[in-house]
Amino acid sequence: MADLHELTALALWQELQTGRVSPRELASHYLDRIERLNPELGAFVTVTRERALQRADEVAERVPKTAPLWGLPSGDKDLWMRAGVPTGFGSRAMADFVPETSDEIVETLDEAGAVSLGKTNAPEFGLPAYTESLAAPPARNPWNPERGAGGSSGGAAAAVAAGMLPFAPGSDGGGSIRIPAAACGLVGLKPSRGLVPAGSGIASLAGLVVDGPIARTTTDAALLLDGMIAKRNGRIDHHYTLRAPYDDDGPFLGTAVRGEGRYQLGVMTTSAWDGAYDIAIAPEATDALAAAVDAFASLGHGVEETALEPDDTYAPAFRTIWQAGAARIPAEGEVLDLLEPLTAWLVERGRALSARELSEALSTLTAYERSFIRQLSSFDAVLTPAMAMTPRPIGWYDQQDGERNFEQQVQYTPFTSMLNVTGLPAIVLPVSQTDDGLPMGVQLIGRPGGERTLLSLATQLERRIRWADRRPPVW
């Protein structure tokens, strides 16, 4: 039998169900890999070995095997609270914080039978598109540790790519699942706003932040997504009247396993940022897009080029929301001095905003959502590059000039934030490697509630290119 970390999450679940491996044995295997690999990669900021092993025993003894993630190792993003476990939010300002309660997404994963091994690395309060805080070592890319793992779910992606976890949950407010997944050669799915009750986006400013899966394969991503949705008595336990369209055709895992259907695809290299910044798409990104287009065309899908209408309202409105979100960071007085320069810049700008500016920005982005959906409504899904550049080197982002830093983030990842604004589902998929071995991928954008189409397309592309058979050098 192959080493346990060689198996997909779905295969591990099957091993657990048949009793060929126990939750404790599986947790121990991954904890040993974390002990060996994490010092180089910085995927975890806290490892809870004893707690994880106790939890594995508890799952074996008390949790029904019908739980969708029964016995599977996972990790909590360090932006999520777990009672009794240090939660640093990637910030020196929160270095001594140990919460007394857990966030709902953490409780949901527990109810689904997952076994948390610790806290995965995240940048300060999840704001940047890279995971290089002053509170912890940077999350490094398993394909080349001189490159970053992306952010803000950078630790989660580094852990999955290096085989320290079979999959990992993340959160995405401007690309924070898709950016690190693309950088680390993984599948990353941002669900529709309103689909995952514990991380629906509805309670976040402008509806931006949703929770979703990072995995090595499409089926593993679907398996984790089903666990994060947490159906009760066969129904999704929605907390709000607003929710994503849902067809109730069974678990998403079944859709991903089947990988069926023929669809009409748009291909797009324009973004919402084109009117505000100089967006240049690197040849490596263009090559990955072309490879995906060729693969989908050969599979019988319709493929047609498209482009977004010019727009000069999105960029200033999104910047306003990003700054306004930082205004709520719990830092006052001397604690402000512990914030990193980018965070401090965002907090200062956010707290200086007027109610009128915030209201206008929210109205602008709501209008953009309606326009974006209209423009792409003739396609079942739309294909873009995942990122505009290759994974960025550690230290590439300007740490002092907030304006320059924001520009760099936009230039690296121009295709992600517009899907948070519009609430649409999107998935990034690895496609190819650069000459020096770095992964490059593509993004598929779905219609409202279009996760099943994305998963079907992703499985078909995965079967054609067989990316999941590749491993980074640290493996």
C-alpha positions as CSV (number, residue, x, y, z in Angstrom):
1,M,0.0,0.0,0.0
2,A,1.2,3.5,-0.7
3,D,2.1,5.9,2.1
4,L,-1.1,7.4,3.5
5,H,-0.3,10.9,2.3
6,E,0.0,9.6,-1.2
7,L,-3.7,8.8,-1.2
8,T,-6.4,11.3,-2.0
9,A,-8.7,12.5,0.7
10,L,-11.5,10.4,-0.8
11,A,-9.3,7.3,-0.8
12,L,-8.4,8.0,2.8
13,W,-12.0,8.3,3.7
14,Q,-12.6,4.9,2.2
15,E,-9.7,3.4,4.2
16,L,-11.2,4.9,7.3
17,Q,-14.7,3.5,6.6
18,T,-13.4,0.0,6.1
19,G,-11.3,0.1,9.2
20,R,-8.0,-0.5,7.4
21,V,-6.7,2.6,9.1
22,S,-7.9,4.4,12.2
23,P,-8.4,8.1,12.8
24,R,-5.5,8.0,15.3
25,E,-3.1,6.3,12.8
26,L,-4.0,8.8,10.1
27,A,-3.6,11.8,12.4
28,S,-0.2,10.4,13.6
29,H,1.0,10.0,10.1
30,Y,0.2,13.6,9.1
31,L,1.5,15.0,12.4
32,D,4.9,13.2,11.7
33,R,5.0,14.8,8.3
34,I,4.2,18.2,9.8
35,E,7.0,17.8,12.3
36,R,9.5,17.0,9.4
37,L,8.4,19.5,6.8
38,N,6.8,22.4,8.5
39,P,10.1,24.0,9.7
40,E,11.1,24.6,6.1
41,L,7.6,25.6,4.8
42,G,5.8,27.5,7.6
43,A,2.4,26.0,6.8
44,F,1.4,25.7,10.4
45,V,1.8,28.4,13.1
46,T,0.5,26.1,15.9
47,V,0.5,22.3,15.9
48,T,-1.8,20.6,18.5
49,R,-0.5,17.1,18.5
50,E,-1.9,15.8,21.8
51,R,-5.2,17.5,21.3
52,A,-5.4,16.1,17.7
53,L,-4.7,12.6,18.9
54,Q,-7.4,12.9,21.6
55,R,-9.8,14.2,19.0
56,A,-9.0,11.3,16.7
57,D,-9.9,8.8,19.5
58,E,-13.1,10.8,20.2
59,V,-14.1,10.6,16.6
60,A,-13.5,6.8,16.5
61,E,-15.5,6.3,19.7
62,R,-18.3,8.8,19.5
63,V,-18.9,10.3,16.1
64,P,-21.0,8.2,13.6
65,K,-19.2,7.0,10.6
66,T,-21.8,8.6,8.4
67,A,-20.3,12.0,9.2
68,P,-19.0,13.3,5.9
69,L,-15.4,14.0,6.9
70,W,-15.2,11.1,9.5
71,G,-11.6,10.8,10.8
72,L,-10.0,13.0,8.1
73,P,-7.2,15.4,9.2
74,S,-7.7,19.1,8.7
75,G,-6.4,22.4,9.9
76,D,-8.0,25.6,11.2
77,K,-7.0,28.8,9.4
78,D,-5.4,31.1,12.0
79,L,-8.1,33.7,11.4
80,W,-10.6,31.2,12.9
81,M,-11.0,30.8,16.7
82,R,-10.9,27.4,18.3
83,A,-11.6,27.4,22.1
84,G,-8.4,26.9,24.1
85,V,-6.0,27.1,21.1
86,P,-3.9,30.2,20.5
87,T,-5.4,32.3,17.6
88,G,-3.0,35.0,16.3
89,F,-4.8,36.3,13.2
90,G,-1.3,36.6,11.7
91,S,-0.6,39.6,13.9
92,R,1.8,40.5,16.7
93,A,-1.1,42.5,18.2
94,M,-2.9,39.2,18.9
95,A,0.1,37.2,20.1
96,D,-1.3,36.2,23.5
97,F,-4.9,35.7,22.5
98,V,-6.5,32.3,23.4
99,P,-10.3,32.3,22.7
100,E,-12.8,30.8,25.0
101,T,-15.3,30.0,22.2
102,S,-15.0,28.6,18.7
103,D,-16.1,30.1,15.4
104,E,-19.0,28.4,13.6
105,I,-16.9,27.0,10.8
106,V,-14.6,25.3,13.3
107,E,-17.6,23.7,15.0
108,T,-19.1,22.7,11.6
109,L,-15.9,20.9,10.6
110,D,-15.9,19.1,14.0
111,E,-19.5,18.0,13.6
112,A,-18.6,16.7,10.1
113,G,-16.0,14.4,11.8
114,A,-12.8,16.2,10.8
115,V,-9.7,16.1,13.1
116,S,-7.9,19.4,13.4
117,L,-4.1,19.1,13.6
118,G,-3.5,22.8,14.4
119,K,-3.7,26.3,13.0
120,T,-2.5,27.1,9.4
121,N,-0.5,30.2,8.6
122,A,-2.3,33.4,7.5
123,P,-1.2,37.0,7.0
124,E,-2.1,39.8,9.3
125,F,-5.9,39.7,9.7
126,G,-6.1,38.0,6.3
127,L,-5.8,41.3,4.4
128,P,-2.9,40.6,1.9
129,A,-2.7,38.1,-1.0
130,Y,0.5,36.7,0.4
131,T,1.4,35.0,3.7
132,E,4.5,36.8,5.0
133,S,3.6,38.3,8.4
134,L,6.0,39.6,11.1
135,A,4.2,37.3,13.6
136,A,5.4,34.0,12.0
137,P,7.8,32.6,9.4
138,P,6.4,33.0,5.8
139,A,4.3,30.3,4.2
140,R,6.6,29.0,1.5
141,N,5.7,27.3,-1.8
142,P,6.4,23.5,-1.7
143,W,7.3,23.7,-5.4
144,N,10.1,26.3,-4.7
145,P,10.5,27.5,-1.1
146,E,12.0,30.8,-2.4
147,R,8.5,31.6,-3.7
148,G,5.5,32.4,-1.6
149,A,2.5,30.2,-1.1
150,G,0.1,33.1,-1.7
151,G,-2.6,34.3,0.7
152,S,-4.5,34.6,2.7
153,S,-5.0,30.8,3.0
154,G,-1.3,30.4,2.3
155,G,-0.5,28.0,5.1
156,A,-3.5,25.8,4.2
157,A,-2.3,25.6,0.6
158,A,1.3,24.9,1.5
159,A,0.2,22.1,3.9
160,V,-1.9,20.4,1.2
161,A,0.7,20.8,-1.6
162,A,3.4,19.3,0.7
163,G,1.2,16.4,1.9
164,M,0.9,17.7,5.4
165,L,-2.9,17.6,5.1
166,P,-5.1,15.7,2.6
167,F,-7.2,18.9,2.1
168,A,-7.8,22.1,4.0
169,P,-10.6,24.7,4.5
170,G,-9.9,28.3,3.7
171,S,-11.7,31.6,3.4
172,D,-11.8,33.9,0.4
173,G,-12.6,37.6,0.5
174,G,-10.7,38.7,-2.6
175,G,-9.1,35.5,-3.8
176,S,-7.7,34.1,-0.6
177,I,-8.6,30.5,-1.5
178,R,-7.8,30.7,-5.2
179,I,-4.6,32.7,-5.0
180,P,-2.7,30.2,-2.8
181,A,-4.3,27.2,-4.6
182,A,-3.0,28.5,-7.9
183,A,0.4,29.3,-6.5
184,C,0.8,25.8,-5.0
185,G,-0.7,23.8,-7.9
186,L,-4.0,22.9,-6.2
187,V,-7.7,23.0,-6.7
188,G,-9.3,25.9,-4.9
189,L,-13.1,26.5,-4.9
190,K,-14.8,29.8,-3.8
191,P,-18.5,28.9,-3.4
192,S,-21.4,31.1,-4.3
193,R,-22.3,33.7,-1.7
194,G,-24.9,32.1,0.7
195,L,-24.0,28.4,0.0
196,V,-21.9,27.5,3.1
197,P,-23.9,28.6,6.2
198,A,-20.9,29.0,8.5
199,G,-19.1,31.1,5.9
200,S,-21.8,32.4,3.6
201,G,-20.4,35.9,3.1
202,I,-23.8,37.5,4.0
203,A,-22.5,38.7,7.3
204,S,-19.3,40.2,5.9
205,L,-18.9,43.7,4.6
206,A,-20.1,43.8,1.0
207,G,-20.7,40.1,1.1
208,L,-17.1,39.4,0.2
209,V,-15.8,36.6,2.5
210,V,-16.9,33.0,2.0
211,D,-15.4,29.7,3.1
212,G,-14.4,26.9,0.8
213,P,-12.0,24.0,0.1
214,I,-8.4,23.6,-1.0
215,A,-7.4,20.2,-2.3
216,R,-5.2,18.2,-4.6
217,T,-8.1,16.9,-6.7
218,T,-11.6,18.1,-7.7
219,T,-13.3,15.2,-5.9
220,D,-11.4,16.0,-2.7
221,A,-12.5,19.6,-2.9
222,A,-16.1,18.5,-3.4
223,L,-15.8,16.1,-0.4
224,L,-14.7,18.9,1.8
225,L,-17.3,21.3,0.4
226,D,-20.0,18.8,1.3
227,G,-18.6,18.7,4.9
228,M,-18.5,22.4,5.2
229,I,-22.1,22.8,4.0
230,A,-23.2,20.6,6.9
231,K,-26.6,19.4,5.9
232,R,-29.0,18.5,8.7
233,N,-31.8,16.1,8.1
234,G,-31.0,16.3,4.4
235,R,-31.3,20.1,4.2
236,I,-28.8,22.9,4.3
237,D,-29.1,24.8,7.7
238,H,-29.3,28.3,6.2
239,H,-29.2,31.2,8.7
240,Y,-30.5,33.9,6.4
241,T,-33.4,34.2,3.9
242,L,-30.8,35.2,1.3
243,R,-29.0,32.1,-0.1
244,A,-27.3,30.7,-3.1
245,P,-29.3,28.9,-5.8
246,Y,-29.2,25.2,-5.0
247,D,-30.7,22.3,-7.0
248,D,-30.5,19.6,-4.2
249,D,-29.3,17.0,-6.6
250,G,-27.3,15.2,-3.9
251,P,-23.8,15.7,-2.6
252,F,-21.4,17.7,-4.7
253,L,-19.0,14.8,-4.5
254,G,-21.2,12.8,-6.8
255,T,-21.1,15.5,-9.4
256,A,-17.3,15.7,-9.2
257,V,-16.9,12.0,-9.5
258,R,-19.1,11.8,-12.6
259,G,-17.6,14.8,-14.4
260,E,-20.4,14.8,-17.0
261,G,-21.8,17.3,-19.4
262,R,-20.9,19.5,-22.4
263,Y,-21.0,23.3,-21.9
264,Q,-20.5,26.6,-23.6
265,L,-17.4,28.4,-22.3
266,G,-16.3,31.9,-22.6
267,V,-12.6,32.7,-22.5
268,M,-11.6,36.1,-21.0
269,T,-8.4,38.0,-20.2
270,T,-10.0,41.2,-19.2
271,S,-10.6,42.1,-15.5
272,A,-12.4,44.7,-13.3
273,W,-9.0,46.3,-12.6
274,D,-8.0,47.1,-16.2
275,G,-9.0,50.7,-16.1
276,A,-7.1,51.5,-12.9
277,Y,-3.8,49.6,-13.1
278,D,-1.4,48.3,-15.7
279,I,-2.3,44.7,-15.9
280,A,0.2,42.6,-17.9
281,I,-0.4,38.8,-18.3
282,A,2.8,36.9,-18.2
283,P,3.5,34.4,-21.0
284,E,3.4,31.5,-18.5
285,A,-0.2,32.5,-17.6
286,T,-1.2,32.8,-21.2
287,D,0.3,29.4,-22.0
288,A,-1.7,27.8,-19.2
289,L,-4.9,29.4,-20.4
290,A,-4.2,28.2,-24.0
291,A,-3.6,24.7,-22.8
292,A,-6.9,24.6,-20.9
293,V,-8.8,26.1,-23.9
294,D,-7.3,23.3,-26.2
295,A,-8.2,20.6,-23.6
296,F,-11.8,21.8,-23.3
297,A,-12.2,22.2,-27.0
298,S,-10.9,18.6,-27.6
299,L,-13.5,17.4,-25.0
300,G,-16.3,18.8,-27.1
301,H,-17.1,22.0,-25.2
302,G,-18.0,25.2,-27.1
303,V,-15.3,27.8,-26.6
304,E,-15.8,31.5,-27.5
305,E,-13.7,34.6,-26.6
306,T,-15.4,37.3,-24.6
307,A,-14.4,40.5,-22.8
308,L,-15.8,42.7,-20.0
309,E,-17.1,46.1,-20.8
310,P,-14.8,48.9,-19.8
311,D,-15.5,50.2,-16.2
312,D,-13.9,52.9,-14.1
313,T,-16.1,52.5,-11.0
314,Y,-15.0,49.1,-9.6
315,A,-11.4,49.9,-8.5
316,P,-12.1,52.9,-6.3
317,A,-15.2,51.2,-4.8
318,F,-13.4,48.0,-4.0
319,R,-10.4,49.9,-2.4
320,T,-12.9,51.7,-0.2
321,I,-14.5,48.5,1.0
322,W,-11.1,46.9,1.6
323,Q,-10.0,49.9,3.7
324,A,-13.4,50.0,5.5
325,G,-13.0,46.3,6.5
326,A,-9.6,47.1,8.1
327,A,-11.2,49.9,10.1
328,R,-12.8,47.3,12.4
329,I,-9.5,45.6,13.4
330,P,-9.4,45.6,17.2
331,A,-6.3,47.8,17.7
332,E,-6.2,51.1,19.6
333,G,-3.5,53.2,21.2
334,E,-0.2,51.5,21.6
335,V,-1.5,48.3,20.0
336,L,-1.6,50.2,16.7
337,D,2.2,50.3,16.7
338,L,2.3,46.5,16.6
339,L,0.5,46.4,13.2
340,E,2.4,45.9,10.0
341,P,2.8,48.9,7.7
342,L,0.2,47.7,5.1
343,T,-2.4,47.0,7.9
344,A,-1.7,50.3,9.6
345,W,-2.2,52.1,6.2
346,L,-5.5,50.3,5.6
347,V,-6.7,51.0,9.2
348,E,-5.9,54.6,8.9
349,R,-7.6,55.0,5.5
350,G,-10.6,53.0,6.6
351,R,-11.2,55.0,9.8
352,A,-11.0,58.2,7.8
353,L,-13.8,57.2,5.5
354,S,-17.2,58.9,5.7
355,A,-20.5,57.1,5.8
356,R,-21.3,58.7,2.5
357,E,-18.1,57.2,0.9
358,L,-18.9,53.8,2.3
359,S,-22.5,53.9,1.1
360,E,-21.6,55.0,-2.4
361,A,-19.0,52.2,-2.6
362,L,-21.5,49.6,-1.6
363,S,-24.0,50.9,-4.1
364,T,-21.4,50.8,-6.9
365,L,-20.4,47.3,-6.2
366,T,-24.0,46.1,-6.1
367,A,-24.5,47.7,-9.6
368,Y,-21.3,46.0,-10.7
369,E,-22.5,42.6,-9.6
370,R,-25.7,43.0,-11.7
371,S,-23.7,44.2,-14.7
372,F,-21.1,41.4,-14.5
373,I,-23.7,38.7,-14.3
374,R,-25.5,40.2,-17.3
375,Q,-22.4,40.4,-19.4
376,L,-21.5,36.7,-18.9
377,S,-25.0,35.3,-18.8
378,S,-24.7,33.5,-22.2
379,F,-22.0,31.2,-21.0
380,D,-22.2,28.2,-18.7
381,A,-18.8,29.1,-17.3
382,V,-16.0,31.6,-18.2
383,L,-12.3,30.7,-18.3
384,T,-9.6,33.2,-17.2
385,P,-6.0,32.9,-16.2
386,A,-5.8,32.0,-12.5
387,M,-3.1,34.6,-11.8
388,A,-1.5,37.1,-14.2
389,M,2.1,36.2,-13.1
390,T,4.1,33.2,-11.8
391,P,4.1,32.7,-8.0
392,R,5.8,35.7,-6.4
393,P,9.2,35.5,-4.6
394,I,9.2,35.8,-0.8
395,G,9.7,39.5,-0.1
396,W,8.5,40.7,-3.4
397,Y,5.7,42.9,-2.1
398,D,6.5,46.4,-0.9
399,Q,6.3,46.4,2.9
400,Q,6.3,50.2,3.5
401,D,4.3,51.8,0.7
402,G,0.6,50.8,1.1
403,E,-0.4,52.2,-2.3
404,R,2.4,50.3,-4.1
405,N,1.7,47.1,-2.2
406,F,-2.0,47.2,-3.1
407,E,-1.0,47.8,-6.8
408,Q,1.3,44.8,-6.7
409,Q,-1.5,42.6,-5.3
410,V,-3.9,43.7,-8.0
411,Q,-1.3,43.1,-10.7
412,Y,-0.6,39.5,-9.5
413,T,-4.2,38.6,-9.0
414,P,-6.5,40.8,-11.1
415,F,-9.1,38.0,-11.8
416,T,-10.2,37.0,-8.3
417,S,-11.8,39.9,-6.3
418,M,-14.5,40.6,-8.9
419,L,-16.0,37.1,-8.1
420,N,-16.2,38.1,-4.4
421,V,-18.0,41.3,-5.3
422,T,-20.4,39.5,-7.6
423,G,-20.9,36.5,-5.3
424,L,-20.3,34.0,-8.1
425,P,-18.7,30.6,-7.6
426,A,-15.2,30.2,-9.1
427,I,-12.6,27.4,-9.1
428,V,-8.9,27.5,-9.9
429,L,-7.2,24.4,-11.4
430,P,-3.6,23.6,-12.0
431,V,-2.7,23.1,-15.7
432,S,1.0,23.4,-16.4
433,Q,4.5,24.1,-15.1
434,T,6.9,26.8,-16.0
435,D,10.4,26.0,-17.2
436,D,11.7,26.2,-13.6
437,G,8.9,24.0,-12.3
438,L,6.4,26.5,-10.9
439,P,2.7,25.6,-11.2
440,M,0.4,27.7,-13.4
441,G,-3.4,27.4,-13.6
442,V,-6.7,28.7,-14.8
443,Q,-9.9,29.9,-13.2
444,L,-13.4,28.9,-14.1
445,I,-16.2,31.3,-13.2
446,G,-19.7,29.9,-12.8
447,R,-23.2,31.2,-12.9
448,P,-25.0,32.0,-9.7
449,G,-25.2,28.6,-7.9
450,G,-23.1,27.0,-10.7
451,E,-20.9,24.8,-8.5
452,R,-21.9,21.6,-10.2
453,T,-21.0,22.9,-13.7
454,L,-17.6,24.0,-12.3
455,L,-16.9,20.7,-10.6
456,S,-17.9,18.7,-13.8
457,L,-15.6,20.8,-15.9
458,A,-12.8,20.6,-13.4
459,T,-13.0,16.8,-13.3
460,Q,-12.9,16.6,-17.1
461,L,-9.9,18.8,-17.3
462,E,-8.2,16.9,-14.5
463,R,-8.7,13.6,-16.3
464,R,-7.2,15.0,-19.5
465,I,-4.0,16.6,-18.1
466,R,-3.5,14.4,-15.0
467,W,-2.0,17.1,-12.9
468,A,-2.7,15.3,-9.7
469,D,0.0,12.8,-10.5
470,R,2.7,15.5,-10.1
471,R,4.4,16.2,-6.8
472,P,6.5,19.1,-5.6
473,P,10.2,18.4,-4.7
474,V,9.6,18.4,-1.0
475,W,7.1,15.5,-1.3
